[in-house]
């Protein structure tokens, strides 16, 4: 298959904007990693008119896919964890072209998982956990147990990824295999949810208590990145938070995360009179005294 794709990636490699090319071959035990395609070419470019561009090819009975992705979008997906397949491709794919060892360095960074990178990824996963937990609790309180179950499963997945990150590793596609070794207590919660003979209502009730405890015990670490970022300014508007280069990765979960931290005392709100004189703008600031005492 490699010789069939060689003209395609060699043409791309000759372009000055191409940073690297990875070839991923389907593994029978994990065919979903390549979306059932026999081969996948991942081509990373510095810039492009479209952040991601995809083509499909066919040769005899083999199907192949090519994804051209910009460096910016790749970094976003790695930081936010939107596409764990890409992590697998970078770890296990064969590097076919590597300008200035871009892909080799990226693979090494993912393996070493720099401390600042862990803070950001911890914060992102924690914010997603908060949203899923709150939404699941709402469904539970209204008696919508199947909808609540779906959100609890997602909450446990975010807890699992947090546990892997806390242990200095990158959450891979097989995250539960990682968690079973690293944090068996969280793996046990997942087992209890899906295998217990208790009624669904009872299982959810117990899981919400356990998840709430785990959230509270992880708030210190989960909030570290956003609080450190917010300490660079005295006060923030909502739009300033969304526009920040670091905080923009939180996306739609940013506001619910901020509200959670307000409730827990980490963030304070300030009211500033608007031009109309009738309503106030709501601004946000870190409670430095509270944060200092909680991080001692």
C-alpha positions as CSV (number, residue, x, y, z in Angstrom):
1,X,0.0,0.0,0.0
2,X,2.9,2.3,0.8
3,X,4.2,2.3,-2.8
4,X,0.7,3.2,-4.1
5,X,0.5,6.2,-1.9
6,X,4.1,7.3,-2.4
7,X,3.4,9.7,-5.4
8,X,0.7,11.4,-3.4
9,X,2.7,12.1,-0.3
10,X,5.9,12.8,-2.2
11,X,4.1,15.6,-4.1
12,X,2.9,17.0,-0.8
13,X,6.3,16.7,0.8
14,X,7.9,18.7,-2.0
15,X,5.8,21.7,-1.0
16,X,7.5,24.1,1.4
17,X,4.5,24.5,3.7
18,X,4.3,20.7,4.5
19,X,5.7,19.9,7.9
20,X,5.3,16.2,8.0
21,X,3.5,13.1,6.6
22,X,2.4,10.1,8.6
23,X,1.2,6.8,7.2
24,X,-1.3,4.8,9.3
25,X,-2.1,1.2,8.4
26,X,-5.3,-0.5,9.6
27,X,-4.9,-2.8,12.5
28,X,-7.5,-5.5,12.6
29,X,-8.0,-5.2,16.4
30,X,-8.7,-1.4,16.1
31,X,-10.1,-0.8,12.7
32,X,-12.2,2.1,14.0
33,X,-8.9,4.1,14.4
34,X,-8.6,4.4,10.7
35,X,-12.4,4.7,10.2
36,X,-12.2,1.2,8.6
37,X,-9.9,2.5,5.8
38,X,-6.9,0.3,5.0
39,X,-4.5,3.2,5.1
40,X,-4.6,6.8,6.2
41,X,-2.2,9.6,5.3
42,X,-2.0,12.4,7.8
43,X,-0.3,15.5,6.3
44,X,0.5,18.4,8.5
45,X,0.9,21.8,6.9
46,X,1.9,25.2,8.3
47,X,-1.1,27.0,6.8
48,X,-3.9,26.4,4.3
49,X,-7.1,27.9,3.1
50,X,-9.0,25.2,4.8
51,X,-8.0,24.0,8.2
52,X,-8.6,20.4,7.2
53,X,-8.9,18.9,3.7
54,X,-9.8,15.2,3.0
55,X,-9.7,13.0,0.0
56,X,-10.5,9.3,-0.4
57,X,-8.8,6.9,-2.8
58,X,-9.5,3.4,-4.1
59,X,-6.9,0.8,-5.4
60,X,-8.3,-2.6,-6.3
61,X,-10.1,-3.7,-3.1
62,X,-8.2,-1.3,-0.8
63,X,-9.6,2.1,0.3
64,X,-7.4,4.9,1.5
65,X,-7.9,8.3,3.0
66,X,-5.8,11.5,3.1
67,X,-6.2,14.2,5.6
68,X,-4.4,17.5,5.2
69,X,-4.5,19.5,8.5
70,X,-3.0,22.8,9.6
71,X,-0.6,22.9,12.5
72,X,-3.0,25.2,14.3
73,X,-6.0,22.9,14.1
74,X,-3.8,19.9,15.0
75,X,-2.6,21.6,18.1
76,X,-6.1,22.5,19.1
77,X,-7.3,18.9,18.7
78,X,-4.4,17.6,20.7
79,X,-5.0,20.2,23.5
80,X,-8.8,19.8,23.6
81,X,-8.9,16.1,23.0
82,X,-11.5,16.3,20.3
83,X,-10.0,13.5,18.2
84,X,-8.2,10.8,20.0
85,X,-7.6,9.0,16.6
86,X,-5.0,11.6,15.8
87,X,-3.1,10.8,19.0
88,X,-3.0,7.2,18.0
89,X,-1.9,8.1,14.5
90,X,1.0,10.2,15.8
91,X,2.1,7.6,18.3
92,X,1.8,4.5,16.1
93,X,1.9,5.8,12.5
94,X,5.0,5.5,10.2
95,X,6.7,8.9,9.6
96,X,7.2,9.2,5.8
97,X,8.4,12.8,5.7
98,X,9.5,15.0,8.6
99,X,10.7,18.5,7.9
100,X,13.2,19.6,10.6
101,X,12.0,16.7,12.7
102,X,8.7,18.3,13.3
103,X,6.7,15.1,13.8
104,X,9.5,13.4,15.8
105,X,9.6,16.3,18.2
106,X,5.8,16.3,18.4
107,X,5.7,12.6,19.2
108,X,8.4,13.2,21.9
109,X,6.4,16.0,23.4
110,X,3.3,13.9,23.6
111,X,5.3,11.1,25.3
112,X,6.9,13.5,27.8
113,X,3.6,15.5,28.2
114,X,5.1,18.8,29.4
115,X,3.9,20.1,32.7
116,X,2.2,23.2,31.3
117,X,0.5,21.1,28.7
118,X,-0.9,18.9,31.5
119,X,-2.3,21.9,33.3
120,X,-4.3,23.0,30.2
121,X,-5.5,19.5,29.4
122,X,-6.5,19.0,33.0
123,X,-8.5,22.2,33.0
124,X,-10.2,21.4,29.7
125,X,-11.2,17.9,30.9
126,X,-12.3,19.2,34.2
127,X,-14.6,21.8,32.6
128,X,-16.2,19.2,30.5
129,X,-16.7,17.0,33.5
130,X,-18.4,19.9,35.3
131,X,-20.9,20.4,32.5
132,X,-21.7,16.7,32.0
133,X,-22.2,16.2,35.8
134,X,-24.5,19.3,36.1
135,X,-26.6,18.3,33.1
136,X,-26.8,14.7,34.2
137,X,-27.9,15.8,37.6
138,X,-30.7,17.9,36.1
139,X,-32.0,15.0,34.1
140,X,-31.9,12.8,37.2
141,X,-33.8,15.3,39.3
142,X,-36.5,15.4,36.6
143,X,-36.7,11.6,36.5
144,X,-35.2,11.3,33.0
145,X,-32.9,8.4,34.0
146,X,-31.8,7.3,30.6
147,X,-30.7,10.8,29.6
148,X,-29.0,11.1,33.0
149,X,-27.2,7.7,32.4
150,X,-25.7,9.0,29.1
151,X,-24.3,12.1,30.9
152,X,-22.9,10.0,33.8
153,X,-21.1,7.8,31.3
154,X,-19.6,10.9,29.7
155,X,-18.6,12.2,33.2
156,X,-16.8,9.0,33.9
157,X,-14.9,9.2,30.6
158,X,-13.7,12.7,31.5
159,X,-12.7,11.4,35.0
160,X,-10.8,8.6,33.3
161,X,-9.0,11.0,31.0
162,X,-8.2,13.2,34.0
163,X,-6.7,10.3,35.8
164,X,-4.5,9.4,32.9
165,X,-3.3,13.0,32.6
166,X,-2.6,13.3,36.3
167,X,-0.3,10.3,35.9
168,X,1.7,12.1,33.3
169,X,0.4,10.2,30.3
170,X,-1.7,11.2,27.2
171,X,-5.2,9.7,27.1
172,X,-5.2,7.3,24.2
173,X,-8.1,5.6,22.3
174,X,-7.9,2.7,24.8
175,X,-8.3,5.1,27.8
176,X,-10.1,2.5,30.0
177,X,-7.3,0.1,29.6
178,X,-5.0,2.8,30.9
179,X,-7.3,3.7,33.8
180,X,-7.7,0.1,34.9
181,X,-4.0,0.1,35.7
182,X,-3.6,3.7,36.9
183,X,-6.8,4.4,38.8
184,X,-8.7,1.2,39.5
185,X,-11.2,3.0,41.7
186,X,-12.5,5.0,38.8
187,X,-12.6,1.9,36.7
188,X,-14.7,0.3,39.4
189,X,-17.2,3.1,39.3
190,X,-17.7,2.4,35.6
191,X,-18.2,-1.3,36.3
192,X,-20.8,-0.5,38.9
193,X,-22.7,1.7,36.5
194,X,-22.9,-0.7,33.7
195,X,-22.9,-4.1,35.5
196,X,-24.7,-3.5,38.9
197,X,-28.0,-5.3,39.4
198,X,-29.4,-2.3,41.3
199,X,-32.1,-0.2,39.7
200,X,-31.0,2.4,37.3
201,X,-32.2,5.2,39.7
202,X,-30.2,3.7,42.6
203,X,-27.0,3.3,40.4
204,X,-27.2,6.9,39.3
205,X,-27.8,8.2,42.8
206,X,-24.7,6.4,44.1
207,X,-22.6,7.5,41.1
208,X,-23.6,11.1,41.4
209,X,-22.4,11.0,45.1
210,X,-19.1,9.5,44.0
211,X,-18.5,11.8,41.1
212,X,-19.3,14.9,43.2
213,X,-16.7,13.7,45.7
214,X,-14.1,13.2,43.0
215,X,-14.9,16.6,41.5
216,X,-14.5,18.4,44.8
217,X,-11.2,16.6,45.4
218,X,-9.9,17.6,42.0
219,X,-11.0,21.2,41.9
220,X,-7.6,22.4,43.2
221,X,-5.8,20.9,40.2
222,X,-8.6,21.3,37.7
223,X,-8.8,25.1,38.3
224,X,-5.1,25.8,38.3
225,X,-4.7,26.7,34.7
226,X,-7.7,29.0,34.4
227,X,-6.8,30.7,37.6
228,X,-3.2,31.3,36.7
229,X,-4.3,32.7,33.4
230,X,-6.9,35.0,35.0
231,X,-4.3,36.3,37.5
232,X,-2.5,38.0,34.6
233,X,-5.2,40.7,34.7
234,X,-7.2,42.3,37.5
235,X,-10.6,41.8,35.9
236,X,-12.1,40.1,32.9
237,X,-15.3,40.5,30.8
238,X,-16.8,37.3,29.4
239,X,-15.7,38.1,25.9
240,X,-12.1,38.7,27.1
241,X,-12.1,35.3,28.6
242,X,-13.3,33.7,25.4
243,X,-10.8,35.6,23.3
244,X,-7.8,34.7,25.4
245,X,-5.3,32.4,23.6
246,X,-5.2,29.9,26.4
247,X,-8.8,30.0,27.6
248,X,-10.4,29.8,24.1
249,X,-9.7,26.1,24.2
250,X,-12.4,25.7,26.9
251,X,-14.9,26.8,24.2
252,X,-18.6,26.3,25.3
253,X,-17.6,24.9,28.7
254,X,-15.8,28.0,29.8
255,X,-18.8,29.9,31.2
256,X,-20.2,26.9,33.2
257,X,-16.7,26.4,34.5
258,X,-16.4,30.0,35.6
259,X,-19.8,29.8,37.3
260,X,-18.7,26.7,39.2
261,X,-15.5,28.4,40.4
262,X,-17.6,31.4,41.5
263,X,-19.8,29.0,43.5
264,X,-16.7,27.4,45.1
265,X,-15.2,30.8,46.0
266,X,-12.2,30.9,43.6
267,X,-13.6,33.7,41.4
268,X,-15.4,36.9,42.4
269,X,-17.8,39.0,40.3
270,X,-17.7,42.8,40.0
271,X,-20.6,45.0,38.8
272,X,-19.8,47.9,36.6
273,X,-22.5,50.4,35.5
274,X,-23.2,50.3,31.8
275,X,-23.7,53.4,29.6
276,X,-27.4,53.1,29.9
277,X,-27.2,53.6,33.6
278,X,-30.0,50.9,34.0
279,X,-28.0,47.7,34.1
280,X,-24.6,46.6,35.1
281,X,-21.8,44.7,33.3
282,X,-20.7,41.6,35.1
283,X,-16.9,41.3,35.3
284,X,-14.8,38.5,36.9
285,X,-11.6,38.4,39.0
286,X,-9.7,35.8,41.0
287,X,-10.1,35.9,44.7
288,X,-6.4,36.0,45.4
289,X,-6.8,35.5,49.2
290,X,-9.0,32.5,48.8
291,X,-6.7,31.0,46.1
292,X,-3.6,31.6,48.2
293,X,-5.1,29.8,51.2
294,X,-6.4,26.9,49.2
295,X,-3.1,26.3,47.4
296,X,-1.0,26.4,50.6
